[in-house]
């Protein structure tokens, strides 16, 4: 792995969690009430015309905004800029794929091809499964297992996003579990990202709880699935 962990004070975790929650809550509320939804509704292929689409935009934006804001004001180490840049680029690419899929209902083959390309780029940027435990070195098989992991988790989240509150609830609980486990093992970067993502998802989840006022769509499920996969690959 090419990513190093740098100390993050405990209070920054809490500030980040609540800031991400507030940003996500406010952005989701804006998306629900905004006239822009007239455009979104026309673009969306969802059969639930009374439910707003493209809610994933709020979660992704609040997550990335919180991270870059903390970096800008010095609450997290400036050495994390490479990690944040890679995550932002990968998540942004997956977000664009999700928006395109929600608008056009593109073929599964195209979606899978783009996902594999994104996973390949992320692999060469440093997100790698290099070994299994302390005994098995993957060597040349590392790239195949890493791509399978990233694409598999991304699509797993995408597939469960069919019931109100299901995907956000699973992501939220997964992030909290990852955060506690990583904190115990002193995996600083992964635990911090998991906490921020949990706050971002919770701000949206309030409006997605049955009966949903807004849904993630592929716009949200694809980049959020990617983020969960990447967080689990951090040292």
Secondary structure, DSSP 8 states (H G I E B T S, - for coil): ---------HHHHHHHHHHHHHHHHHHHHHHHHSTHHHHHHHH---S-TTSB--THHHHHHHHHHHHHHHHHHTSS-GGGHHHHHHHHHHHHHHHHHHHHHHHH---HHHHHHHHHHHHHHHHHHT----EETTTEE-GGGHHHHHHHHHHHHHHHHHHHTTSTTHHHHHHHHHHHHHHHHHHHTT-HHHHHHHHHHHHHHHHHHHHHSSS-SB--HHHHHHHHHHHHHHHTT--
